[in-house]
């Protein structure tokens, strides 16, 4: 294995990828029918310079996270994803690790829900991808890195969120998050990334450590959420959590009852309606 083989594979799959399948306009002045380096870099959350160095063999040892995000950005099949991991010098994630693979069915759902705020999380509530409406509603997620991408970490370490909770709701929300994570740890007891996340949380948050010690187990469910949006103000939305059978993924979908003030505020938050009626 050499970095050149890894870079050649990334470049080949980048040139194959159709812009419209990645939610990008095809454009009229493309040198190749595929994606530009800048577009893949943006989709993968890495710099265009780093992607260039990877493709040219001037950057060695991409991390597992980089390989995973490149596989998602390039919309690789499961076999192609496994091959990319091997070219990078890693064993492909197996049955003992939390799945982070976007199945073709999930991708099609995201494409069909292009105008609805949707985020896809793995079983441990680490963000895999979020569409543009989700970022418009909840804030830009493209700069989140490492533990910042995990919803449990963000909640217990006080990172910014537009979701509002009363003190009573916050207590229940925290309990549910930890109880759900306990279930995941039971399904994937040997996943090193999950074990590291749990240990990081126990060190960073006494509240998490207290709840983790209780050992409650409970799946997280959908509910209504109050969002404080900088342009649209406060709006109450249905937040449905859809589980993907066989893939162990969560789709978080935000919607409002049509014809209500909240629906109008959601349209404003997404930029599909002007403040002036």
Kinemage of the C-alpha trace (Angstrom):
@kinemage 1
@onewidth
@group {chain A} dominant
@subgroup {mainchain}
@vectorlist {calphas} color= white
{ca unk a 1} P 0.000 0.000 0.000
{ca unk a 2} L 1.198 3.497 -0.784
{ca unk a 3} L -0.428 6.880 -0.393
{ca unk a 4} L -0.352 7.110 -4.207
{ca unk a 5} L -2.797 4.201 -4.441
{ca unk a 6} L -5.074 5.905 -1.911
{ca unk a 7} L -4.857 9.229 -3.750
{ca unk a 8} L -5.476 7.633 -7.119
{ca unk a 9} L -8.599 5.917 -5.802
{ca unk a 10} L -9.944 9.168 -4.312
{ca unk a 11} L -9.229 11.047 -7.544
{ca unk a 12} L -10.870 8.339 -9.656
{ca unk a 13} L -14.020 8.285 -7.525
{ca unk a 14} L -14.096 12.092 -7.397
{ca unk a 15} L -14.051 12.279 -11.176
{ca unk a 16} L -16.845 9.690 -11.317
{ca unk a 17} L -19.167 11.430 -8.844
{ca unk a 18} L -22.032 13.369 -10.409
{ca unk a 19} L -22.516 16.842 -8.892
{ca unk a 20} L -26.298 16.485 -8.699
{ca unk a 21} L -26.022 13.345 -6.549
{ca unk a 22} L -24.084 15.389 -3.994
{ca unk a 23} L -26.676 18.160 -3.981
{ca unk a 24} L -24.512 20.461 -6.122
{ca unk a 25} L -25.456 22.183 -9.394
{ca unk a 26} L -23.853 20.530 -12.446
{ca unk a 27} L -22.516 23.851 -13.772
{ca unk a 28} L -21.574 24.646 -17.330
{ca unk a 29} L -17.801 25.156 -17.129
{ca unk a 30} L -16.555 21.942 -15.560
{ca unk a 31} L -13.341 20.441 -16.864
{ca unk a 32} L -14.509 16.977 -15.787
{ca unk a 33} L -17.996 15.536 -15.266
{ca unk a 34} L -17.208 14.830 -11.607
{ca unk a 35} L -16.702 16.889 -8.482
{ca unk a 36} L -14.050 19.544 -7.990
{ca unk a 37} L -11.547 19.101 -5.189
{ca unk a 38} L -13.026 22.111 -3.390
{ca unk a 39} L -16.487 20.530 -3.502
{ca unk a 40} L -15.342 17.158 -2.134
{ca unk a 41} L -13.306 18.925 0.551
{ca unk a 42} L -16.349 20.922 1.622
{ca unk a 43} L -18.562 17.830 1.713
{ca unk a 44} L -15.931 15.940 3.719
{ca unk a 45} L -15.148 18.798 6.102
{ca unk a 46} L -11.443 18.978 5.228
{ca unk a 47} L -9.356 21.610 3.483
{ca unk a 48} L -8.961 21.580 -0.298
{ca unk a 49} L -5.178 21.809 0.182
{ca unk a 50} L -5.184 18.654 2.319
{ca unk a 51} L -7.295 16.797 -0.247
{ca unk a 52} L -4.861 17.878 -2.978
{ca unk a 53} L -1.942 16.530 -0.976
{ca unk a 54} L -3.786 13.268 -0.339
{ca unk a 55} L -4.525 12.792 -4.035
{ca unk a 56} L -0.936 13.609 -5.008
{ca unk a 57} L 0.580 11.334 -2.376
{ca unk a 58} L 2.155 14.218 -0.453
{ca unk a 59} L 0.079 13.627 2.708
{ca unk a 60} L 0.470 10.364 4.575
{ca unk a 61} L -1.705 8.452 7.033
{ca unk a 62} L -5.156 10.037 6.773
{ca unk a 63} L -7.132 9.433 9.951
{ca unk a 64} L -10.040 7.007 10.196
{ca unk a 65} L -12.354 10.020 10.424
{ca unk a 66} L -10.981 11.497 7.188
{ca unk a 67} L -11.342 8.181 5.355
{ca unk a 68} L -14.932 7.850 6.572
{ca unk a 69} L -15.917 11.383 5.587
{ca unk a 70} L -14.305 10.988 2.151
{ca unk a 71} L -16.223 7.744 1.617
{ca unk a 72} L -19.465 9.549 2.446
{ca unk a 73} L -18.652 12.618 0.341
{ca unk a 74} L -17.850 10.407 -2.655
{ca unk a 75} L -20.920 8.224 -2.038
{ca unk a 76} L -18.935 5.012 -2.152
{ca unk a 77} L -20.573 1.613 -2.027
{ca unk a 78} L -19.857 -0.586 0.982
{ca unk a 79} L -17.240 -2.527 -1.018
{ca unk a 80} L -15.563 0.685 -2.224
{ca unk a 81} L -15.584 2.098 1.291
{ca unk a 82} L -13.916 -1.039 2.637
{ca unk a 83} L -11.300 -0.821 -0.133
{ca unk a 84} L -10.561 2.816 0.715
{ca unk a 85} L -10.013 1.902 4.359
{ca unk a 86} L -7.565 -0.823 3.340
{ca unk a 87} L -5.684 1.551 1.042
{ca unk a 88} L -5.321 3.915 4.010
{ca unk a 89} L -3.881 1.090 6.106
{ca unk a 90} L -6.949 0.374 8.249
{ca unk a 91} L -9.221 -2.588 8.666
{ca unk a 92} L -12.715 -1.657 7.467
{ca unk a 93} L -15.083 -1.017 10.376
{ca unk a 94} L -16.612 -4.323 11.352
{ca unk a 95} L -19.706 -5.554 13.126
{ca unk a 96} L -18.239 -4.649 16.511
{ca unk a 97} L -18.079 -0.927 15.769
{ca unk a 98} L -20.838 1.684 15.637
{ca unk a 99} L -21.912 1.852 11.954
{ca unk a 100} L -21.339 5.150 10.172
{ca unk a 101} L -22.152 4.076 6.623
{ca unk a 102} L -24.871 5.939 4.742
{ca unk a 103} L -26.794 3.270 2.891
{ca unk a 104} L -28.152 4.043 -0.594
{ca unk a 105} L -31.652 4.070 0.868
{ca unk a 106} L -30.722 6.719 3.431
{ca unk a 107} L -29.077 8.803 0.703
{ca unk a 108} L -32.244 8.607 -1.378
{ca unk a 109} L -34.305 9.723 1.616
{ca unk a 110} L -31.992 12.699 2.116
{ca unk a 111} L -32.354 13.594 -1.550
{ca unk a 112} L -36.153 13.406 -1.321
{ca unk a 113} L -36.162 15.532 1.855
{ca unk a 114} L -33.937 18.227 0.384
{ca unk a 115} L -36.269 21.015 1.599
{ca unk a 116} L -36.724 19.623 5.125
{ca unk a 117} L -34.193 20.008 7.977
{ca unk a 118} L -32.653 16.550 8.377
{ca unk a 119} L -29.546 15.320 10.174
{ca unk a 120} L -28.214 11.758 10.213
{ca unk a 121} L -26.566 10.489 13.392
{ca unk a 122} L -24.933 7.188 14.183
{ca unk a 123} L -26.208 5.087 17.085
{ca unk a 124} L -23.979 6.978 19.560
{ca unk a 125} L -25.371 10.345 18.382
{ca unk a 126} L -22.327 11.427 16.431
{ca unk a 127} L -23.367 13.557 13.466
{ca unk a 128} L -22.693 11.868 10.131
{ca unk a 129} L -24.232 14.453 7.839
{ca unk a 130} L -26.718 17.315 7.895
{ca unk a 131} L -28.438 18.903 4.935
{ca unk a 132} L -28.508 22.634 4.158
{ca unk a 133} L -31.959 23.245 5.716
{ca unk a 134} L -30.777 21.657 8.968
{ca unk a 135} L -27.749 23.953 9.066
{ca unk a 136} L -29.981 26.936 8.302
{ca unk a 137} L -32.250 26.013 11.213
{ca unk a 138} L -29.785 24.783 13.825
{ca unk a 139} L -26.531 26.521 12.824
{ca unk a 140} L -23.636 25.547 10.572
{ca unk a 141} L -22.290 22.080 11.410
{ca unk a 142} L -19.502 22.014 8.796
{ca unk a 143} L -16.857 23.224 11.257
{ca unk a 144} L -17.597 20.626 13.936
{ca unk a 145} L -14.682 18.272 14.594
{ca unk a 146} L -14.091 15.130 16.666
{ca unk a 147} L -16.209 15.097 19.868
{ca unk a 148} L -17.893 18.341 18.804
{ca unk a 149} L -19.884 16.258 16.320
{ca unk a 150} L -21.402 14.160 19.089
{ca unk a 151} L -24.762 15.296 20.470
{ca unk a 152} L -24.153 13.858 23.937
{ca unk a 153} L -20.816 15.662 24.181
{ca unk a 154} L -22.290 18.948 22.989
{ca unk a 155} L -25.057 18.778 25.564
{ca unk a 156} L -22.935 17.863 28.584
{ca unk a 157} L -20.041 20.210 27.812
{ca unk a 158} L -22.186 23.263 27.163
{ca unk a 159} L -21.448 23.824 23.480
{ca unk a 160} L -23.820 26.266 21.738
{ca unk a 161} L -27.255 25.039 20.743
{ca unk a 162} L -30.352 26.754 19.393
{ca unk a 163} L -32.609 24.203 21.107
{ca unk a 164} L -34.148 25.505 24.323
{ca unk a 165} L -35.128 23.468 27.392
{ca unk a 166} L -36.706 24.385 30.678
{ca unk a 167} L -34.678 23.210 33.701
{ca unk a 168} L -37.088 20.295 34.124
{ca unk a 169} L -36.845 19.369 30.440
{ca unk a 170} L -33.059 19.576 30.576
{ca unk a 171} L -32.940 17.049 33.408
{ca unk a 172} L -35.090 14.568 31.480
{ca unk a 173} L -33.168 15.192 28.263
{ca unk a 174} L -29.829 14.480 29.951
{ca unk a 175} L -31.160 11.314 31.557
{ca unk a 176} L -32.503 10.086 28.224
{ca unk a 177} L -29.257 10.827 26.380
{ca unk a 178} L -27.188 8.824 28.857
{ca unk a 179} L -29.681 5.973 29.057
{ca unk a 180} L -29.687 5.712 25.253
{ca unk a 181} L -25.875 5.744 25.150
{ca unk a 182} L -25.860 2.888 27.674
{ca unk a 183} L -27.902 0.817 25.234
{ca unk a 184} L -25.422 1.576 22.461
{ca unk a 185} L -22.461 0.638 24.657
{ca unk a 186} L -24.148 -2.691 25.281
{ca unk a 187} L -24.454 -3.339 21.548
{ca unk a 188} L -20.886 -2.270 20.755
{ca unk a 189} L -18.861 -3.004 23.901
{ca unk a 190} L -15.518 -3.217 22.074
{ca unk a 191} L -15.754 -0.132 19.853
{ca unk a 192} L -12.633 1.893 20.777
{ca unk a 193} L -14.070 5.208 19.566
{ca unk a 194} L -17.224 4.715 21.631
{ca unk a 195} L -15.227 3.713 24.716
{ca unk a 196} L -13.027 6.784 24.282
{ca unk a 197} L -16.082 9.050 23.939
{ca unk a 198} L -17.613 7.669 27.134
{ca unk a 199} L -14.369 8.103 29.059
{ca unk a 200} L -13.955 11.655 27.731
{ca unk a 201} L -17.497 12.441 28.861
{ca unk a 202} L -16.925 11.007 32.333
{ca unk a 203} L -13.863 13.199 32.745
{ca unk a 204} L -15.409 16.350 31.242
{ca unk a 205} L -18.823 16.228 32.944
{ca unk a 206} L -19.524 15.229 36.555
{ca unk a 207} L -23.231 15.229 35.659
{ca unk a 208} L -22.629 12.672 32.901
{ca unk a 209} L -20.463 10.556 35.226
{ca unk a 210} L -23.253 10.564 37.822
{ca unk a 211} L -25.900 9.506 35.313
{ca unk a 212} L -23.624 6.922 33.710
{ca unk a 213} L -23.062 5.306 37.088
{ca unk a 214} L -26.824 4.869 37.505
{ca unk a 215} L -26.853 2.532 34.510
{ca unk a 216} L -30.327 3.417 33.201
{ca unk a 217} L -31.178 2.158 29.717
{ca unk a 218} L -33.807 3.865 27.559
{ca unk a 219} L -33.969 4.621 23.809
{ca unk a 220} L -34.234 8.249 22.778
{ca unk a 221} L -37.499 9.200 21.113
{ca unk a 222} L -38.817 12.097 19.116
{ca unk a 223} L -40.507 15.060 20.749
{ca unk a 224} L -41.325 18.695 20.160
{ca unk a 225} L -38.470 21.177 20.340
{ca unk a 226} L -38.310 24.902 20.852
{ca unk a 227} L -35.691 26.517 18.617
{ca unk a 228} L -34.354 30.031 19.131
{ca unk a 229} L -33.411 31.141 15.618
{ca unk a 230} L -31.490 34.414 15.115
{ca unk a 231} L -33.752 35.590 12.269
{ca unk a 232} L -37.026 33.721 12.754
{ca unk a 233} L -37.207 33.952 16.552
{ca unk a 234} L -38.620 31.166 18.690
{ca unk a 235} L -40.488 28.361 16.968
{ca unk a 236} L -41.850 25.052 18.193
{ca unk a 237} L -41.289 22.122 15.841
{ca unk a 238} L -41.919 18.409 15.747
{ca unk a 239} L -38.600 16.599 16.028
{ca unk a 240} L -39.041 13.026 14.826
{ca unk a 241} L -36.241 10.517 15.266
{ca unk a 242} L -36.421 7.796 12.621
{ca unk a 243} L -34.347 4.641 13.117
{ca unk a 244} L -32.928 2.892 10.049
{ca unk a 245} L -33.285 -0.861 10.455
{ca unk a 246} L -30.099 -2.780 9.716
{ca unk a 247} L -27.915 0.335 9.555
{ca unk a 248} L -28.318 1.525 13.183
{ca unk a 249} L -28.639 5.141 12.108
{ca unk a 250} L -30.918 7.918 13.359
{ca unk a 251} L -32.573 10.467 11.097
{ca unk a 252} L -33.586 13.609 12.977
{ca unk a 253} L -36.323 15.430 11.038
{ca unk a 254} L -37.813 18.834 11.907
{ca unk a 255} L -41.268 19.799 10.634
{ca unk a 256} L -44.102 22.199 11.486
{ca unk a 257} L -47.859 21.915 11.109
{ca unk a 258} L -48.751 23.533 7.745
{ca unk a 259} L -50.508 26.875 7.937
{ca unk a 260} L -49.328 27.672 11.479
{ca unk a 261} L -47.152 30.575 12.659
{ca unk a 262} L -44.419 28.043 13.380
{ca unk a 263} L -44.538 26.900 9.747
{ca unk a 264} L -44.109 30.528 8.669
{ca unk a 265} L -41.172 30.971 11.042
{ca unk a 266} L -39.606 27.751 9.784
{ca unk a 267} L -39.873 28.995 6.201
{ca unk a 268} L -38.208 32.221 7.294
{ca unk a 269} L -35.427 30.311 9.045
{ca unk a 270} L -34.827 28.268 5.894
{ca unk a 271} L -34.811 31.373 3.690
{ca unk a 272} L -37.874 30.292 1.717
{ca unk a 273} L -40.086 33.144 2.912
{ca unk a 274} L -39.501 36.834 3.497
{ca unk a 275} L -40.114 38.506 6.826
{ca unk a 276} L -42.430 40.927 5.012
{ca unk a 277} L -45.775 39.317 4.185
